[in-house]
Amino acid sequence: PDLLGEGGCALPLLRSSVQRANELASDVDAMERRVAEAERNEIARQEEDRALRAELGIKYDEYAPMVESLRKNLRRVADQCENSDALKLEIQHPYTYSKWDQVHEPENVVENVLDSDDERVYRTVAPEIDLTLCDGAICFISAIEIDSGEPAPMAIEMFTSNHLGEWTPLSKFVCSRERVQRFFLPGEPLCRYLRLVFPNNVRGGSIVSIRRVRVFGLEKNDGAASSSSSASA
């Protein structure tokens, strides 16, 4: 009877106090779990640190600065990727075509891959497309986009160059059956020229049809390119 008090108002207060006590107990349990997890993580970190120190020996002190430098470089390249846009493209050199092609398929020319007309394609045996980027300026390349014709390519091989006739392998990709595909390039490729090779089609044959090619990246002046090369070294 004393708990009820005058007018019976003490019982709701008691219930509220019990509920609050239960909530506090739950909060304490959650905090204890977080503390225990933090302690386990710290023990694991210390064990990993000891193993790393034993593995690297006298080079251990260089590890953290190198990781930090790598992180900064990756962040810098990621920023460039986020700011990338479609680059100006030109066919690097004149292409020659057989007399049969000139007579029967006069519109089947490599320049079609730079045309936005969906009806035009470049269809030939293992197409090899050489491109000049931004009037020959040094460019950072973040991605390549391929709009396929029929038959579509099965694979794409990419080469870069800063000097005519000198090509360095960059990357290889396996294509899907989607018409438009974008391939993101590893590292920080810098170049003036880009070669795209399509060795076969999705049916296993060598005739491949390409509707359009787009290259995404950033034009860089020579000073910026040199700085980027030094930073990534």
PyMOL commands that set and color helices and strands:
alter all, ss='L'
color gray80, all
select helices_A, chain A and resi 6-8+10-82+99-104+110-114+134-136+222-232
alter helices_A, ss='H'
color red, helices_A
select strands_A, chain A and resi 85-86+89-91+122-125+128-133+139-148+155-163+166-174+180-184+190-191+193-197+207-219
alter strands_A, ss='S'
color yellow, strands_A
deselect
rebuild
show_as cartoon
